[in-house]
């Protein structure tokens, strides 16, 4: 009983394809369980025949009867089950990659995600003519609405995957891939990079938040304008140390595009692409020594800054909600 409970417990969580929170993930989970049951039936029949044969005296069966038993139980039955499983998989697979309805293009939500070493550049656009809303290392989407993801890479091959919502898709330099997902329940989920991309590949993740549609629209509208905390103390230290050359913060002179957009970093669930809790203390530590948390990071270290200045910048960034 205990091993079964442990196995069942491993099928749930914020990063489980067998605990679906999206329509595509539900199809993947169903396909898995059908395959698992089919494989278990074949295994049970074959093992049962072997055990039965090992316990039966040879003289009971003629060669003809033994041959029929082997042909039916060891060949015909497994082939029939495998053919059924293959047919079921072919029937299911086209529905795992649906695209949004072209008729809804004028109002459809599109999320553009670009894989970087070792973080995620994210932007949202509502409809073909909608304004672009920039973010990073976190994805939010409305429950019940099919969302199109436009996936690219700026350096090496990455792979985009939110196991609880759907299957994965590679992000290949020079190529644009498209994926659509539909969340069926609200929640916070984890998405890893599913393709080795360098030193900090294992430290490259993101948070996916499925929200009620009304809450999502409020959130998106808030992220399209500067944070109310942009004028707080700490802005001068941020700009004076050259941070604006790499990062954008709406409402300031920081317009860099090399690093993540920090306009609303204070409201994100995690820091450093899913590796740290987003607090003032971890912000200060990350600014001082980003390479200590993420080897291979292209962000320069600012350990030479006085502690008071580091804390001031971190407090200002945490206030950008």
Residue pairs with C-beta under 8 A, 6 or more apart in sequence:
10 16
11 18
11 19
12 18
12 19
13 19
14 164
14 187
14 188
14 189
14 190
15 163
15 164
15 189
15 190
15 191
15 192
16 163
16 164
17 25
17 28
17 29
17 32
17 163
17 164
18 29
18 32
18 33
19 29
19 164
20 26
20 28
20 29
20 164
20 165
20 184
21 164
21 165
21 183
21 184
21 185
21 187
21 189
21 210
22 162
22 164
22 165
22 166
22 181
22 182
22 183
22 184
22 210
23 166
23 182
23 184
24 95
24 96
24 98
24 165
24 166
24 167
24 181
24 182
25 163
25 164
25 165
25 166
25 167
26 184
27 92
27 95
27 96
28 96
28 166
28 167
30 92
31 88
31 89
31 92
34 85
34 88
35 85
35 89
38 81
38 82
38 84
38 85
41 81
42 77
42 78
42 81
42 82
45 73
45 77
45 78
46 73
46 74
46 78
49 69
49 70
49 73
49 74
53 69
61 69
96 166
96 167
97 167
97 179
97 180
98 146
98 180
99 148
99 178
99 180
100 108
100 146
100 147
100 148
100 180
101 108
101 146
105 127
105 128
106 127
106 128
106 129
107 126
107 127
108 126
108 127
108 146
108 147
108 148
109 124
109 125
109 126
109 141
109 142
109 145
109 147
109 148
110 124
110 125
110 126
110 147
110 148
110 149
110 150
111 122
111 123
111 124
111 125
111 139
111 141
111 147
111 148
111 149
111 150
112 122
112 123
112 124
112 125
112 149
112 150
112 152
113 120
113 121
113 122
113 139
113 149
113 150
113 151
113 152
113 160
113 171
114 120
114 121
114 122
114 151
114 152
114 153
114 154
114 171
115 121
115 151
115 152
115 153
115 154
115 155
115 158
115 160
115 171
115 193
115 197
116 153
116 154
116 155
117 155
117 156
117 197
117 198
117 200
117 204
117 296
117 298
118 193
118 197
118 198
118 199
118 200
118 201
118 203
118 204
118 273
118 294
118 296
118 297
119 136
119 137
119 204
119 260
119 272
119 273
120 136
120 137
120 139
120 204
120 206
120 273
121 134
121 136
121 154
121 260
121 261
122 134
122 135
122 136
122 137
122 138
122 139
122 206
123 132
123 133
123 134
123 135
124 132
124 133
124 135
124 220
124 223
125 131
125 132
125 133
126 220
131 224
133 220
133 223
133 224
134 248
134 261
134 263
135 223
135 261
135 263
135 264
136 260
136 261
136 262
136 265
137 206
137 207
137 260
137 268
137 270
137 272
137 273
137 274
138 206
138 207
138 208
138 209
138 268
138 269
138 270
139 162
139 191
139 206
139 207
139 208
139 209
140 208
140 209
140 210
140 211
140 216
140 219
140 220
141 147
141 181
141 183
141 208
141 209
141 210
141 211
141 216
142 183
142 210
142 211
142 212
142 213
142 216
142 217
143 183
143 184
143 185
143 186
143 210
143 211
143 212
143 213
144 182
144 183
144 184
144 213
145 182
145 213
146 180
146 181
146 182
147 180
147 181
147 182
148 178
148 179
148 180
149 160
149 169
149 178
149 179
149 180
149 181
150 176
150 177
150 178
151 160
151 169
151 170
151 171
151 176
151 177
151 178
151 179
152 171
152 173
152 175
152 176
152 177
153 171
153 172
153 173
154 173
155 173
155 197
156 173
156 197
156 198
157 170
157 171
157 172
157 173
157 195
157 197
158 170
158 171
158 193
158 195
158 197
158 204
159 168
159 169
159 170
159 171
159 193
159 194
159 195
160 168
160 169
160 170
160 171
160 179
160 191
160 193
160 194
161 167
161 168
161 169
161 191
161 192
161 193
161 194
162 181
162 189
162 190
162 191
162 208
163 189
163 191
164 187
164 189
164 208
165 181
165 183
165 189
165 208
165 210
166 179
166 181
167 179
168 194
169 177
169 179
170 177
170 195
171 177
171 195
183 210
185 210
186 210
186 211
186 212
187 209
187 210
188 207
188 208
188 209
188 210
188 269
189 207
189 208
189 209
189 210
190 205
190 206
190 207
190 208
190 274
191 205
191 206
191 207
191 208
192 204
192 205
193 201
193 204
193 205
195 201
197 204
198 296
199 295
199 296
200 294
200 295
200 296
200 297
203 272
203 273
203 274
203 275
203 293
203 294
204 273
204 274
205 273
205 274
205 275
206 273
206 274
207 268
207 269
207 270
207 274
209 269
211 219
222 264
223 263
223 264
225 250
226 249
226 250
226 251
226 252
226 263
227 250
227 251
227 263
227 264
227 266
227 319
227 320
227 321
228 321
229 266
229 316
229 319
229 320
229 321
230 249
230 250
230 251
230 252
230 320
231 251
232 315
232 316
232 319
233 312
233 315
233 316
234 312
234 313
234 314
234 315
234 316
234 317
234 319
235 252
235 316
237 309
237 312
237 313
237 316
238 244
238 249
238 252
238 254
238 313
238 316
238 317
239 252
239 253
239 254
241 302
241 305
241 309
241 313
243 254
243 256
243 313
244 252
244 253
244 254
244 255
244 256
245 256
245 258
246 256
246 258
246 259
246 299
247 254
247 256
247 258
247 259
247 260
247 261
247 262
248 254
248 255
248 256
248 257
248 261
248 262
248 263
249 261
249 262
249 263
249 320
250 263
251 263
254 262
258 298
259 298
259 299
262 317
262 320
263 320
264 320
264 321
265 271
265 278
265 317
265 318
265 320
266 278
266 317
266 318
266 319
266 320
266 321
267 320
267 321
268 278
269 278
270 276
270 277
270 278
271 277
271 278
271 279
271 282
271 283
271 286
272 286
272 290
272 293
272 294
273 294
275 293
275 294
276 282
276 286
276 293
278 318
279 318
280 311
280 314
280 315
280 318
281 314
283 313
283 314
283 317
283 318
284 307
284 310
284 311
284 313
284 314
285 292
285 293
286 293
287 302
287 305
287 310
287 313
287 314
288 301
288 302
288 303
288 305
288 310
289 301
289 303
290 297
290 299
290 300
290 301
291 297
291 299
291 301
302 310
305 313
